[in-house]
Amino acid sequence: MLKQDDQIPLYIQLKESLLSSILNGDLKYGDKIPTEAELSEEYKISRITVRKAILELVEDGFLVKRQGKGTFVNKRKIERKIVHFLSFSDACKANGLTASSKVIKKEIVQPTARDKELLQLEEGDALLFIQRVRYAGDSPIMIENNYYSYKKFHILLNEDLEGSVYKVIEEKLNIKPRGSWETTLEIVRASEDEVQLLNTSSGEPLFYMETTVYDENDEPVHRGKQYILGDSYKFIFQQ
């Protein structure tokens, strides 16, 4: 129950109580929360106080209002600073989620002229294409399409890549991915392939991110073409 004589305002106490239920899993994504009237009765506070707490949780992205249906627990978004290098695994960890992966493809493909330029490929080199679906908890969040120099990174063909690829690269090849200097971000609509892999709806908005990741010696590690669920991710731009 809320403490009526506490210095902390009642709406903040209610907000923190609801937020705690969301974060510890008592209230899960898609659950409908009690109505304002029900919460007002349960906590013995005014509906204005309830409304203020709920509004702040909506503004913070934890709840979503649906016209004529009620207020529901929203899907948690992963925050990621786009100007600083932060892997998906690290981004999940920073947001209190566990990252995992499912490998869909490992293929050797021919590079385009753009691939050769960005990855500084030697004559005769091919690309190692690795496609994975990245999960945050139990939810598929991103289709990761990464392209590596086959000559340099061919060992990845025989590695278990359900965890961090960067960790494998660092441990096996002594190469430490460091930063992404070539990045573009745009909104696209989910096609049939993305619908199936991300378990989403046709036409759902996705972030499409193209990036080139470099190591600590400013040599290219891979080129990435990633499709990310728009309702599960929030990029933070910093100067």
C-alpha positions as CSV (number, residue, x, y, z in Angstrom):
1,M,0.0,0.0,0.0
2,L,1.0,3.6,-0.4
3,K,2.2,5.7,2.5
4,Q,-0.2,8.7,2.9
5,D,2.2,10.5,5.2
6,D,5.3,10.0,3.2
7,Q,7.3,12.9,1.7
8,I,7.2,11.1,-1.6
9,P,4.1,12.2,-3.6
10,L,1.5,9.5,-3.9
11,Y,1.5,9.5,-7.7
12,I,5.3,8.7,-7.7
13,Q,4.7,5.9,-5.1
14,L,2.1,4.4,-7.4
15,K,4.3,4.9,-10.5
16,E,7.2,3.1,-8.7
17,S,4.9,0.3,-7.6
18,L,3.5,-0.3,-11.1
19,L,7.0,0.0,-12.6
20,S,8.4,-2.5,-10.1
21,S,5.6,-5.0,-11.2
22,I,6.6,-4.5,-14.8
23,L,10.4,-4.9,-14.3
24,N,10.1,-8.0,-12.1
25,G,7.7,-9.7,-14.5
26,D,4.5,-9.6,-12.4
27,L,3.1,-7.5,-15.2
28,K,4.2,-8.8,-18.6
29,Y,4.2,-7.3,-22.2
30,G,0.5,-7.2,-23.4
31,D,-1.0,-7.4,-19.9
32,K,-3.9,-5.0,-19.3
33,I,-3.5,-3.0,-16.1
34,P,-6.5,-2.2,-13.8
35,T,-8.6,0.8,-14.7
36,E,-8.1,4.2,-13.1
37,A,-11.2,3.6,-11.0
38,E,-9.9,0.2,-9.9
39,L,-6.5,1.5,-9.0
40,S,-8.1,4.5,-7.2
41,E,-10.1,2.1,-5.1
42,E,-7.3,-0.4,-4.5
43,Y,-4.8,2.3,-3.3
44,K,-7.3,4.6,-1.7
45,I,-6.2,7.6,-3.8
46,S,-7.9,10.0,-6.2
47,R,-8.3,9.2,-9.9
48,I,-6.3,12.3,-10.7
49,T,-3.3,10.9,-8.8
50,V,-3.7,7.6,-10.6
51,R,-4.0,9.3,-14.0
52,K,-0.8,11.3,-13.4
53,A,1.2,8.1,-12.5
54,I,-0.1,6.3,-15.6
55,L,0.6,9.2,-17.9
56,E,4.2,9.3,-16.8
57,L,4.6,5.6,-17.4
58,V,3.1,6.0,-20.8
59,E,5.5,8.9,-21.6
60,D,8.4,6.7,-20.4
61,G,7.3,4.0,-22.8
62,F,6.4,1.3,-20.1
63,L,2.6,1.5,-20.8
64,V,0.5,2.2,-23.9
65,K,-3.1,3.4,-24.1
66,R,-5.4,1.8,-26.6
67,Q,-8.5,3.7,-27.4
68,G,-11.6,2.0,-26.1
69,K,-9.6,-1.0,-24.8
70,G,-7.6,0.3,-21.8
71,T,-4.0,0.6,-20.8
72,F,-1.5,-2.2,-21.5
73,V,2.1,-3.0,-20.6
74,N,4.3,-2.0,-23.5
75,K,7.2,-3.8,-25.1
76,R,10.4,-2.7,-23.5
77,K,12.7,-0.8,-25.8
78,I,16.5,-1.3,-25.9
79,E,18.3,2.0,-25.8
80,R,21.5,2.3,-27.8
81,K,23.8,5.2,-28.3
82,I,24.5,5.4,-32.0
83,V,27.6,7.5,-31.9
84,H,29.4,5.2,-29.5
85,F,30.3,1.5,-30.2
86,L,28.1,-0.8,-28.2
87,S,27.4,-4.4,-29.2
88,F,23.9,-5.8,-29.1
89,S,24.9,-8.1,-26.2
90,D,26.2,-5.1,-24.3
91,A,23.1,-3.0,-25.1
92,C,20.9,-5.8,-23.8
93,K,23.0,-6.1,-20.6
94,A,22.8,-2.4,-20.1
95,N,19.0,-2.6,-20.3
96,G,18.7,-5.5,-17.9
97,L,18.0,-8.1,-20.6
98,T,19.7,-11.3,-21.7
99,A,20.9,-11.5,-25.3
100,S,20.9,-14.6,-27.4
101,S,21.2,-15.6,-31.1
102,K,19.9,-18.1,-33.6
103,V,22.2,-18.6,-36.6
104,I,20.1,-18.7,-39.8
105,K,22.8,-18.8,-42.5
106,K,26.6,-19.2,-43.0
107,E,27.5,-18.8,-46.6
108,I,30.4,-17.8,-48.8
109,V,29.3,-15.2,-51.3
110,Q,31.0,-12.9,-53.9
111,P,31.6,-9.3,-52.9
112,T,30.3,-6.2,-54.7
113,A,32.5,-3.3,-55.6
114,R,31.2,-1.5,-52.5
115,D,32.1,-4.5,-50.3
116,K,35.6,-4.6,-51.7
117,E,36.0,-0.9,-50.9
118,L,34.6,-0.8,-47.4
119,L,36.2,-4.1,-46.3
120,Q,39.5,-3.4,-48.1
121,L,39.4,-6.9,-49.6
122,E,42.4,-8.4,-51.3
123,E,42.2,-9.6,-54.9
124,G,40.4,-13.0,-55.0
125,D,38.9,-12.7,-51.5
126,A,35.3,-13.7,-50.9
127,L,32.7,-12.7,-48.3
128,L,31.6,-14.8,-45.4
129,F,27.9,-14.0,-44.9
130,I,26.5,-14.8,-41.4
131,Q,22.8,-14.1,-40.7
132,R,21.5,-14.4,-37.2
133,V,18.3,-13.5,-35.4
134,R,19.1,-11.6,-32.2
135,Y,16.9,-12.0,-29.1
136,A,16.4,-9.9,-26.0
137,G,15.0,-12.3,-23.5
138,D,12.5,-14.4,-25.4
139,S,11.7,-11.8,-28.0
140,P,13.3,-11.6,-31.5
141,I,14.5,-8.0,-31.9
142,M,16.9,-7.9,-34.9
143,I,18.0,-9.7,-38.1
144,E,21.7,-9.3,-38.2
145,N,23.3,-9.7,-41.7
146,N,27.1,-9.4,-41.4
147,Y,29.7,-9.7,-44.1
148,Y,33.3,-10.6,-43.3
149,S,36.5,-11.1,-45.3
150,Y,36.5,-14.9,-45.9
151,K,40.3,-15.0,-45.8
152,K,40.5,-13.2,-42.5
153,F,37.5,-14.6,-40.7
154,H,36.9,-18.0,-42.2
155,I,37.2,-19.7,-38.8
156,L,33.7,-18.3,-38.0
157,L,32.3,-21.0,-40.3
158,N,33.1,-23.6,-37.6
159,E,32.4,-21.6,-34.5
160,D,29.3,-21.6,-32.3
161,L,27.9,-18.2,-32.9
162,E,24.8,-18.2,-30.6
163,G,26.7,-15.9,-28.2
164,S,28.9,-12.9,-28.9
165,V,30.7,-13.1,-32.3
166,Y,32.9,-10.2,-31.1
167,K,34.0,-12.3,-28.2
168,V,34.9,-15.2,-30.5
169,I,36.8,-12.8,-32.8
170,E,38.8,-11.4,-29.9
171,E,39.6,-14.7,-28.3
172,K,40.4,-16.7,-31.5
173,L,42.0,-14.0,-33.7
174,N,43.1,-11.4,-31.2
175,I,41.1,-8.8,-33.0
176,K,39.1,-6.3,-30.9
177,P,36.1,-4.6,-32.7
178,R,36.2,-1.0,-31.6
179,G,34.0,1.3,-33.5
180,S,31.5,2.0,-36.3
181,W,32.4,5.0,-38.4
182,E,30.2,4.3,-41.5
183,T,26.6,4.1,-40.3
184,T,23.2,5.0,-41.9
185,L,19.8,4.5,-40.4
186,E,16.4,4.6,-42.1
187,I,12.9,3.2,-41.7
188,V,11.6,0.4,-43.9
189,R,8.6,-1.9,-43.9
190,A,8.9,-5.6,-43.0
191,S,8.9,-7.9,-46.0
192,E,7.9,-11.6,-45.9
193,D,11.3,-12.7,-44.8
194,E,11.5,-10.2,-41.9
195,V,7.9,-11.1,-40.9
196,Q,8.8,-14.8,-40.4
197,L,12.2,-14.2,-38.7
198,L,11.0,-11.5,-36.3
199,N,7.5,-12.9,-35.8
200,T,5.9,-9.6,-36.7
201,S,3.3,-8.3,-39.0
202,S,3.6,-7.5,-42.7
203,G,4.5,-3.8,-43.2
204,E,5.6,-3.4,-39.6
205,P,8.1,-0.5,-39.4
206,L,11.7,-1.6,-39.0
207,F,15.0,0.3,-38.5
208,Y,17.3,-0.6,-41.4
209,M,20.9,0.1,-40.4
210,E,24.0,-0.2,-42.6
211,T,27.3,0.0,-40.7
212,T,30.9,-0.9,-41.1
213,V,32.7,-1.9,-37.9
214,Y,36.5,-1.4,-37.4
215,D,39.0,-2.8,-35.0
216,E,41.4,-1.0,-32.7
217,N,43.9,-0.6,-35.6
218,D,41.2,1.0,-37.8
219,E,41.0,-2.0,-40.0
220,P,37.5,-3.2,-41.1
221,V,36.0,-6.2,-39.3
222,H,32.6,-6.5,-41.0
223,R,29.9,-4.8,-42.9
224,G,26.4,-5.0,-41.4
225,K,22.9,-4.7,-42.8
226,Q,20.6,-5.0,-39.9
227,Y,16.8,-5.0,-39.6
228,I,15.5,-4.0,-36.1
229,L,12.0,-3.9,-34.8
230,G,10.9,-0.3,-34.5
231,D,8.8,-0.8,-31.4
232,S,11.6,-2.5,-29.5
233,Y,14.5,-0.2,-30.0
234,K,15.4,3.4,-29.3
235,F,18.6,5.0,-30.6
236,I,20.2,7.9,-28.7
237,F,22.2,10.5,-30.6
238,Q,24.8,12.3,-28.7
239,Q,27.3,15.0,-29.7
